[in-house]
Amino acid sequence: MKGIKFSTIIIHYKNSLLTLKCIDSVRRAMNESKINGEIIIVDNSSDFLYKDQEDIIYIDPKRNTGFSKANNLGIINSSGEVVILLNNDAFMTTEALVLGLDYLSRHSKAGIWAPELVYADGRPQTSSAPLPTLFNLIDEYLFFNRAHKLLNLLLGKSSLRQPFMVESLIGACWFINRKAINDIGLLDEDFFFTSEDVDYSYRMKVQGYQLIIDKRVRIIHLGSASQDHFRWYKDSNLHEGRKLYFYKTRSEKIYSTASKVIDTGINIRRLLDVKNKCRN
């Protein structure tokens, strides 16, 4: 279809009102910017209540296919020059739409552009991160992120207001260069949920594309407002995704060590959880 500047792909899962709010934010940004785009809904729970709206492309895979495969279904059926992967608990703004499309149109080596993510109350979220290494894995799982927290305290958070390059981007709102998708391929469907964004960031960098965070603009991403140690260790998708990332990108020796670090860290949290419950 000619004239489609962007395709927004939103994965629906169970919460129809939340997904509709996300859709409405894209509609508003399209209307205010007067930029032509399309909205694609991939229904991973087959229960989206507003699927008959005329201005959306609705795809029902009939089962929960996982995050990567659902996004790939959307990408395959999209026609925009830029593909936007937007979580259904993140909300587009006119400023983000205009700045993201403009940046990618002027920077051919930018593979992914992303705005800064904030909670509904304006508190900043983690929007980007270094690619995983054995060192930061050990710090997170065995030392409760002490080195990371100390480094942040010493260096402070970046105050750059201009777009800058990072190693990986959190996948709540990605503007992806269509050429980069053609060069790199789709998301790796071995990742069911979580770590697919880290893997795709890694593949982008290997192919020489830049990942850009732009703190000139913020969007709200509800996400999880807080996650303590006891919720964190029970997130099996997170831990298995990280193991898979190391398996695919590192040597067998490093993968084996990473797996042991992850398992040990989970067991430490499990023991602390039991101890905490006994105190209560």
Disulfide bonds with the S-S distance in Angstrom:
none
